[in-house]
Amino acid sequence: EAGSDGSDGRTVTLPVAGGEGADAGARGWQLAHWAVANASALHIKHVSYAGREWTAGNTDSQWRTTDGKGSAGDGAGAVRITTTR
């Protein structure tokens, strides 16, 4: 879904298999951290998961709580990755 988050890039939402619980959460974070680690090579500018978001170019490179999505249940079933064009 291109630009569904209001950006000018492309966004893909990847469901995290395994249902609810710690295992699914760990898999989701593994995928999210993989995307961050490969952000430069893959031209990734945003990664979000479980109500937290990482943005390329942040000087502190920290995950931040997304606006209006503070709980772990929000978006906990999928990792969203946005790339530049």
C-alpha positions in Angstrom: 0.0 0.0 0.0 1.8 3.0 -1.2 1.8 6.1 1.0 -1.0 4.9 3.3 0.8 6.5 6.2 0.8 9.9 4.6 4.4 9.5 3.4 5.8 9.7 -0.1 7.4 6.2 0.1 6.1 2.7 0.0 4.7 0.8 3.0 4.4 -2.9 3.6 2.7 -4.4 6.6 4.1 -7.9 7.5 1.9 -10.0 9.8 3.7 -11.7 12.7 2.9 -15.4 12.7 2.3 -17.4 15.8 -0.7 -15.7 17.3 -0.5 -13.8 20.6 2.0 -14.1 23.4 5.7 -13.8 24.0 6.8 -15.9 21.1 4.9 -13.8 18.6 6.2 -10.6 20.2 9.8 -11.8 20.0 9.4 -12.7 16.3 7.9 -9.3 15.7 10.8 -7.5 17.4 13.3 -9.7 15.5 11.8 -8.7 12.2 11.6 -5.0 13.2 15.2 -5.0 14.4 16.3 -6.8 11.2 14.7 -4.0 9.2 16.4 -1.3 11.2 19.8 -3.1 10.8 19.3 -3.2 7.0 17.7 0.2 6.7 20.5 1.8 4.8 20.9 -0.9 2.2 17.1 -1.3 1.7 16.3 2.4 1.8 14.0 2.0 4.8 12.9 5.2 6.5 10.4 4.0 9.1 9.8 0.8 11.0 6.9 0.4 13.4 5.8 -2.4 15.7 3.8 -2.8 18.9 3.1 0.9 19.2 6.7 1.9 18.8 8.4 3.5 15.7 12.0 3.9 14.5 12.8 6.6 12.0 16.0 6.7 9.9 18.1 9.8 10.5 17.2 10.3 14.1 20.3 11.3 15.9 19.6 9.1 18.9 18.4 6.0 16.8 15.8 5.1 19.4 12.4 3.6 19.2 9.7 6.1 20.1 6.1 5.6 21.1 3.8 6.4 18.1 1.2 9.1 18.5 -2.0 7.6 19.8 -0.6 4.1 20.0 1.0 3.8 23.4 -0.1 0.3 24.3 1.7 -2.9 23.3 -1.5 -4.2 21.8 -1.7 -1.6 19.1 -0.1 -2.9 16.0 1.5 -5.8 17.9 0.4 -8.3 15.2 2.3 -6.8 12.4 5.5 -5.0 11.5 5.1 -2.0 9.2 8.1 -0.9 7.1 8.2 2.2 4.9 10.8 2.8 2.3 11.8 5.8 0.3 11.1 6.0 -3.4 
